């Protein structure tokens, strides 16, 4: 099989590419240049598509013995991921850019180009596994054996069609150290390279500062649930549901208890704060459902709303049907800090059933 291996310059993608070669595939490595700033440098575990990353990917490809290319996807990344991130925050929502990148870049733009060039599949260093579910042998997405690194949550938006043409060679590893050890034995220089974390296109880790620089100041009020003004802010985009610190409150609560962001209203330029109990809900309402198999009301599921959050048991109350594309899930126990724009992923055991975008709490 002719396989295009996405090589970020890290240890995971390097080992994945090496394993694809070992499996007998004809492999070509490609590094996706996503940053418009080609001079950007890596700072420890921070940074995106830096000069060092491209060089590390090239050295790994040379060691593995495969052709290597750099593809400039910076325009796609900016338009489909960065601009989406900014517009979602401006609308008072809380997006996950890693989810959008996997959906729109790694398993849309990349797969489209791979198909045009005659590749059969794309190989990545994600931690997830692919199985076969049902009598028709349709591919199914499952959690990685390494639960600490599992990435099935951020991959769920890729959908079954892209899954059919994907390879995840790292899904069977039980821990990251085993991946690093394999990289070392293969002579890959990235074996000790730190993992990247946080939002890759915000190299300094200052998300609020990035939003303020990009969206500017849009001052407004911080109010309580009764509408009383407690302080001022420079933009609702600097806040997210569940936030406790940096609220700009000038008057303490009468009961002395901490306040949290419980609602964001960009139209009124208001950030609403309240008690912790207002953050909890047992009903999730979502749209834009991407299903790996049909959903039906009454089906038990486990629902996850954060990449490394706990999957909470619940039941589907309403499944998308015809023109009504809404998904409603009733949880067995409440979850805290549900925010519009977050991704909801439903599981049956370790198997992904569907992904959707949270609209609001009930």
KOLMILO-197822 format. One record per atom (N, C-alpha, C): x negated, z negated, y. Coordinates in steps of 0.001 Angstrom, whole numbers, plus 500000, padded with zeros to 6 digits. Layout:
BEGIN
XZY ...
***
This chain:
BEGIN
499161500000498810 500000500000500000 499118500000501251 499505500765502250 498755500829503500 499257499732504420 498353498823504798 498750497602505519 498001497487506841 498726497159507891 498141496876509193 498041495363509346 496832494838509476 496615493396509586 496457493014511054 497378492197511562 497284491696512931 496219490608512966 495188490800513773 494050489873513810 493911489285515218 494255488018515341 494241487350516642 492853486927517076 491927486831516122 490609486271516396 490472484868515863 491546484366515216 491530483034514634 491294483064513139 491179481885512553 490860481783511137 492027482229510252 493266481948510652 494416482267509812 494560483766509582 494534484547510667 494711485987510521 493527486629509804 492330486066509967 491155486610509282 491275486427507774 491671485239507333 491835484992505902 492988485816505345 494060485963506119 495194486773505672 494759488218505441 493973488770506365 493499490147506213 492597490287504986 491706489298504782 490812489331503627 491597489279502324 492644488466502301 493466488377501088 494243489668500832 494658490345501901 495366491615501722 494438492652501105 493183492660501529 492198493562500929 491987493212499463 491859491921499187 491638491449497823 492802491806496905 493998491908497487 495184492256496695 495253493746496379 494303494508496911 494238495927496581 494849496852497605 495251496318498768 495853497161499788 494791497873500617 495179498985501199 494341499696502161 494629499088503533 493677498330504053 493943497490505227 493183497991506451 493869497988507574 493270498274508880 493584497089509790 492571496557510478 492773495429511372 493065495881512788 493966495172513451 494277495478514845 494407494181515628 493775494156516787 493900493014517699 494840493415518820 495883492620519056 496839492908520121 496360492272521417 495994493103522373 495596492612523691 496864492379524496 497221491115524671 498488490778525310 498337490336526754 497158489905527125 496941489413528487 496491490550529396 497046490584530609 496624491583531586 495281491229532204 494877489965532062 493596489521532607 492536489618531521 491799490725531487 490823490955530434 489597490040530562 489420489435531746 488266488558531949 488582487102531631 489826486834531225 490218485458530932 489379484890529801 488987483646529965 488136482996528966 488906481884528272 488531481649527013 489155480584526236 488622479233526684 489535478253526799 489148476880527117 489549476002525940 488588475753525030 488908474958523840 489972475655523013 491155474988522913 492249475549522127 493255476299522986 492935476509524250 493868477171525148 493397478584525458 494352479449525734 494010480805526128 494688481827525242 494840483026525779 495533484082525047 494758485377525133 494413485947523982 493819487279523942 492606487379524847 491726486422524751 490536486397525585 489476487345525039 488416487516525825 487285488324525385 486720487764524081 486633486427523993 486101485791522794 486971486076521572 488289486057521758 489204486297520640 489042487715520091 488966488698520976 488794490082520538 487465490262519803 486430489613520305 485115489709519655 485120489028518297 485778487868518219 485866487160516943 486624487986515903 487694488647516343 488476489481515432 487640490655514928 486859491254515819 486007492376515419 484971491943514383 484335490795514629 483326490307513679 483952490010512317 485164489445512330 485845489155511067 486163490450510316 486641491452511044 486957492741510402 485704493373509817 484599493295510550 483340493844510035 482919493122508757 483068491803508749 482695491028507570 483574491374506368 484864491557506621 485796491895505544 485565493334505076 485095494175506004 484835495569505665 486012496485505888 486757496265506974 487922497098507270 487786497700508666 488422498840508900 488435499410510252 489126498449511212 488757498523512486 489289497574513473 489567498304514786 490727498009515367 491117498606516644 491729497526517552 491701497792518841 492380496939519812 493518497743520421 494712497193520367 495882497841520963 496310497070522197 496502497778523281 496938497154524525 498468497064524536 498963495857524269 500412495599524312 500761494676525475 499893494631526480 500077493686527579 501341493969528386 501698495244528563 502925495553529306 504147495073528537 504175495351527229 505296494875526397 505381493358526429 504227492703526286 504212491246526264 504719490670527583 504266491242528686 504700490742529993 506197490946530192 506683492138529855 508092492449530102 509029491725529141 508633491603527883 509539491087526857 509388489599526576 508239489026526919 508007487605526630 507862486788527909 506904487158528760 506657486369529975 507851486437530924 508366487644531180 509505487773532092 510750487096531531 510924487174530218 512044486468529578 511900484967529771 510693484448529602 510410483025529793 510785482590531212 510396483373532193 510679483034533591 512172483135533902 512817484181533433 514240484348533733 515092483289533051 514697482868531862 515435481827531162 515335480490531899 514122480133532333 513976478889533092 514718478967534418 514692480122535071 515412480290536333 516917480117536136 517403480418534923 518825480278534607 519175478901534071 518199477981534062 518467476627533600 518419476467532094 517789477413531423 517700477365529971 516277477025529540 516115476682528252 514807476283527729 514413477222526593 513630478265526884 513254479234525856 512037478792525059 511827479432523916 510609479252523132 509882480585523124 508796480732523918 508120482034524009 507492482487522696 507120481544521816 506558481934520521 507608482653519672 508854482209519765 509938482869519052 510111484286519583 510133484417520911 510310485738521511 509145486666521171 507930486129521145 506764486958520832 506845487478519399 507216486617518475 507346487053517081 508443488098516924 509542487893517642 510674488813517539 510361490164518179 509831490138519410 509767491363520207 508408492057520188 507340491309519885 506010491909519881 505503492087518449 505332490981517729 504710491051516408 505586491704515351 506913491610515518 507778492237514518 508778493185515164 508398493814516240 509181494882516860 508201495925517362 507504495606518443 506534496561518998 505449496914517987 504880495890517338 503791496147516391 504277496924515174 505411496511514611 505932497181513418 506365498608513731 506905498821514928 507297500176515324 506082501101515370 504998500620515976 503784501424516040 503173501631514652 503215500580513840 502677500696512484 503442501749511685 504750501772511842 505584502742511123 505252504169511543 505096504365512852 504784505692513365 503442506195512843 502528505262512549 501209505637512059 501137505701510534 502265505472509876 502309505639508431 501962504402507618 501951503216508247 501680501993507492 502944501538506768 502732500918505609 503857500434504809 504288499022505188 503341498229505707 503653496830506002 502683496282507040 503094495173507633 502250494432508568 501889493095507928 500637492707508031 500154491436507475 499759490518508617 500209489268508577 499853488296509610 499422486973508974 498869486111509789 498418484802509317 499435483702509493 500711484050509537 501754483034509666 501902482221508375 502326480978508553 502568480092507418 504048480151507042 504354481003506078 505705481157505546 505571481932504247 506631481956503467 506602482715502213 507807483640502154 507661484694501359 508730485656501169 509138485640499710 510440485492499489 510969485502498129 511971486621497964 512638486621496851 513691487594496581 514952486825496240 516031487116496946 517247486329496811 518417487220496409 519099486838495359 520294487562494966 520020488704494004 521076489268493428 520932490319492416 520347491613492967 520487491868494289 519964493105494863 518486492998495219 517910491811495029 516493491631495290 516108491690496748 517046491391497646 516750491412499080 515713490337499413 514811490621500355 513786489638500694 514386488433501397 513829487272501146 514293486047501798 513083485319502385 513293484699503520 512237483972504218 512301482501503848 511155481930503448 511097480537503013 510019479780503784 510131478480503773 509116477629504382 507786477788503642 506720477495504368 505388477462503767 505244476203502916 504337476244501956 504030475037501182 503349473997502062 502701474436503118 502079473539504087 503130473185505130 503847472094504912 504953471741505797 504501471446507221 503282470950507373 502784470616508706 502552471861509554 502262472994508911 501980474231509637 503089475273509500 504177474916508819 505243475873508544 505712476589509814 505809477925509733 506234478722510877 507491479542510593 508231479165509568 509455479896509262 510449479812510412 510411478724511175 511321478556512319 511101479661513347 509850479908513753 509590480916514780 509659482333514223 509626482475512899 509722483793512273 511164484202511977 512093483255512040 513466483527511606 514129484641512410 513685484831513660 514308485862514498 513885487273514111 512926487422513198 512468488755512827 513527489517512047 514399488806511342 515466489446510591 515005490044509274 515951490353508396 515607490810507044 514947492184507000 515262493067507944 514683494417507905 513172494374508117 512728493582509110 511285493452509346 510619492682508211 511336491728507636 510783490931506542 510428491809505343 511202492853505133 510981493770504013 509607494428504100 509058494498505318 507799495209505523 506727494273506071 506751493019505630 505798492022506115 505098491329504956 503874490889505213 503095490112504249 502604488842504928 502775487697504254 502290486409504747 501406485763503674 500169486168503577 499309485676502486 499001484179502529 499255483502503656 498889482086503751 500012481142503339 501145481684502974 502293480838502682 502104479865501539 501202480173500615 501014479324499447 499930478263499642 499228478277500764 498236477236501027 498931475904501313 498404474831500762 499024473524500946 498517472800502185 497343473180502704 496859472556503929 495897473503504643 495696473242505932 494857474113506756 493389474044506350 492953472887505876 491555472749505496 491184473719504379 492136473980503491 491882474932502405 491680476341502957 492409476672504029 492230477981504667 490843478068505296 490434477004505973 489106476994506600 488002477075505543 488200476411504426 487198476440503370 487084477849502776 488209478516502606 488156479883502099 487453480798503100 487731480605504389 487054481402505418 485548481178505357 485154479929505127 483728479612505054 483078480304503858 483729480239502707 483151480845501505 483105482379501608 483986482939502430 483986484388502641 482990484801503725 482354483818504362 481385484126505403 481998484520506724 483225484066506975 483906484379508228 483534483340509281 482970483796510384 482472482876511404 483541482073512103 484812482431511937 485898481715512616 486364480498511818 485664480150510762 486128479075509871 486285477741510593 485515477512511657 485597476238512385 486230476390513760 486768477548514057 487359477787515381 488609476942515554 488776476268516720 489962475424516931 491247476243516914 492331475606516462 493641476245516526 494071476345517983 494811477402518289 495408477501519619 496716476723519630 497096476270520806 498340475519520911 498902475655522313 500081475074522535 500817475204523783 501200476669524003 501591477003525223 502037478355525540 500816479209525825 500617480257525050 499350480989525073 499051481618526419 500076482044527182 499801482705528450 499691481733529620 499765480432529330 499513479419530356 498261478676529923 497111479247530256 495838478787529692 495501477353530075 495959476891531249 495621475530531667 496621474500531164 497686474936530486 498666474025529925 499661473468530928 499579473881532183 500459473358533233 501683474266533362 502685474036532496 503882474882532492 504640474779533807 504792473572534307 505541473394535549 504850474116536704 503520474017536772 502777474701537818 502925476213537703 502889476738536474 503059478172536248 504431478633536738 505471477855536433 506823478205536861 506940478175538382 506345477183539006 506411477085540466 505668478237541130 504507478597540579 503750479713541147 504499481032540976 505193481172539861 505860482442539548 507231482566540208 507961481470540275 509338481513540768 509497480976542183 508454480321542692 508520479793544040 509335478514544127 509520478036545359 510289476819545580 511751477163545877 512642476505545162 514081476638545395 514632475222545460 514467474538546600 514787473120546683 516267472823546457 516501471639545934 517867471195545695 517913469699545481 519004469229544887 519239467795544747 519164467336543295 518712466110543134 518815465403541867 520002464468542008 520993464621541135 522221463835541243 522511463121539932 523361462089540007 523808461445538773 525077462126538293 525642461656537198 526803462305536602 528061462185537463 528016461308538454 529138461169539382 528940462012540633 527793462655540740 527526463498541892 526762462836543016 526417461561542851 525674460864543890 524239461397543953 523750461666545165 522405462208545345 521373461097545181 520407461326544276 519370460332543985 517994460767544467 517837462051544765 516536462541545185 516574464040545389 515410464628545559 515306466063545784 514293466682544816 514414467988544606 513459468706543759 513093470017544448 512042470667543945 511588471928544539 512049473143543754 512779472913542654 513295474017541854 513797473534540513 515005473942540122 515549473507538829 514705474019537673 513928475104537907 513109475662536836 511987474719536404 511759473650537166 510726472685536797 511219471590535875 512450471717535386 513053470658534583 513638471228533290 513762470356532306 514384470750531041 515195469579530508 516192469874529708 517063468841529161 516243467821528373 516525466536528637 515821465463527941 514611464944528683 514217465603529774 513041465179530538 513277463817531176 512244462968531139 512355461633531716 511428461436532914 510211461976532823 509221461752533876 509282462847534935 508828462489536140 508742463456537227 510081463928537733 511088463051537741 512432463442538142 512654463403539652 511772462765540388 511936462694541840 513066461793542277 513392460793541464 514468459857541796 513943458801542774 514665458614543864 514246457673544891 514947456322544795 515990456273543938 516740455020543797 516855454663542319 516448453475541913 516558453084540506 518013452924540086 518265453087538796 519612452903538268 520034451446538417 521333451238538634 521835449878538833 521584449003537617 521623449600536418 521409448812535202 519931448725534819 519069449369535594 517634449296535327 517162450160534175 518063450908533548 517689451737532404 517124453079532875 516260453685532082 515696454986532470 516756456074532470 516524457084533287 517419458237533340 516691459457532785 517495460387532298 516979461622531711 517750462799532294 517140463975532247 517860465184532639 518901465483531565 520179465524531967 521257465780531015 521943467119531280 521683467714532449 522261469018532748 521464469658533883 521462470992533905 520774471746534940 521725472823535444 521941472855536756 522873473815537358 522143474611538433 521517475745538065 520779476531539042 521668477054540173 522940477357539861 523848477869540879 524022476898542034 524136475622541697 524268474591542725 522933473974543115 521875474438542468 520536473906542682 520483472398542405 521176472008541335 521254470585541003 520629470299539640 519918469174539591 519437468596538348 520226467317538137 520957467233537032 521818466078536770 521111465131535814 521062463855536180 520409462857535338 521422461814534895 521134461216533737 522042460202533211 521381459392532117 522193458559531461 521686457669530413 521311458444529160 520466457844528336 519943458489527135 521043458931526181 522118458139526082 523161458469525116 523872459784525433 523782460247526669 524412461506527043 523667462717526476 522474462486525946 521672463579525390 522029463903523947 522757463024523302 523029463183521871 524305463977521615 524266464818520581 525442465591520193 525408465844518694 526577466093518138 526670466425516711 527182467838516500 527507468544517583 528021469900517437 527149470880518208 526710471923517526 525863472947518117 526646474250518219 526538474900519364 527238476161519602 526196477208519960 526196478321519217 525147479324519399 525728480732519338 524919481695519814 525304483102519799 524083483929519402 524209485255519459 523106486166519121 522543485834517733 523421485793516762 523054485379515412 522322486497514672 521195486136514067 520434487037513198 520520486453511790 521259487111510918 521509486559509596 520677487204508505 520195486385507579 519498486892506399 520464487056505236 521610486419505339 522675486570504354 523977486156505016 525121486539504463 526397486205505097 526596484703505238 527214484305506354 527537482911506600 529039482723506505 529457481530506078 530875481252505995 531150479807506395 532314479594506989 532707478250507402 532785477335506187 532360476104506366 532386475113505307 531099475035504508 530155475926504771 528908475936504002 527966474836504503 527446474014503608 526446473013504001 525129473697504370 524496473209505412 523218473767505872 522350472638506403 521110472978506700 520231472113507485 519893472882508761 520054472229509899 519875472870511199 518627472330511889 517808473254512413 516575472880513112 516590473531514493 516269472744515540 516340473270516904 514984473274517610 513938472828516938 512585472860517503 511611473305516426 510507473923516855 509558474495515908 509045473474514907 508777472273515360 508265471239514457 509206470039514408 510479470312514665 511474469251514607 512021469069513212 512822468047513055 513435467750511760 514665468632511548 514844469108510338 516044469858509976 517134468858509590 518247468884510320 519315467892510160 520453468489509331 520937467771508317 522045468302507516 523330468414508324 524122469417507977 525395469624508661 526219470663507920 527265471152508580 528184472114507980 528543473177509005 528617474420508559 529068475486509447 530562475309509703 530943475151510971 532357475018511328 532993476375511585 532206477267512176 532717478602512490 531579479595512350 531803480664511594 530785481694511390 531165482938512178 530188483726512607 530496484965513333 531422485851512514 532425486407513197 533420487221512495 533961488266513450 533678489529513188 534184490600514031 533672490483515457 534617490517516402 534255490442517818 533804489048518218 534199488044517452 533809486665517747 532442486404517120 531396486421517931 530040486293517425 529501484878517541 530372483927517831 529913482555518017 529683481851516677 528647480998516669 528325480172515507 528437478714515928 529172477921515160 529302476489515440 528901475700514197 528069474703514415 527591473859513321 527859472405513667 528462471680512736 528720470249512892 527674469490512099 526925468613512777 525843467871512148 526340466554511560 525691466120510492 526056464839509875 525635463665510742 524587463852511522 524117462798512435 523705463457513743 523793462745514859 523510463362516160 522040463703516360 521790464753517132 520445465106517569 520394464964519082 519191464778519581 519025464495521006 518270465628521706 518636465875522956 517906466827523776 518178468273523462 519394468606523043 519750470002522785 519875470729524124 519190471868524257 519189472604525520 519566474052525302 520377474626526186 520670476061526106 519381476871526136 519328477916525325 518136478749525257 517243478438524074 517387477238523506 516609476902522315 517078477748521130 516199477892520160 516550478636518954 517064477685517883 518180478027517297 518756477288516173 518469478074514903 517864477418513923 517606478056512626 518297477248511545 519040477942510689 519755477297509589 519021477541508275 518931476492507478 518238476553506189 519172476152505051 518899476715503896 519450476234502626 518237475827501801 517948474542501750 516701474092501142 515539474577501984 514631475354501364 513501475880502127 513737477333502550 514935477867502300 515238479265502594 515982479399503921 515524480332504749 516164480588506036 517444481394505819 518527480900506415 519814481607506343 520069482452507584 519722481900508751 520026482601509999 519289481953511164 519183482723512236 518666482205513504 519669482586514585 519759481765515620 520679482040516733 520155481334517985 520733481679519132 520332481065520391 521396480072520832 520972478825521066 521910477795521459 522474478096522848 523788477983522940 524476478231524204 524760476933524956 525312475990524260 525664474720524909 525982473691523846 526080472436524293 526555471387523408 528066471283523535 528723470799522503 530167470637522570 530513469490523505 
***
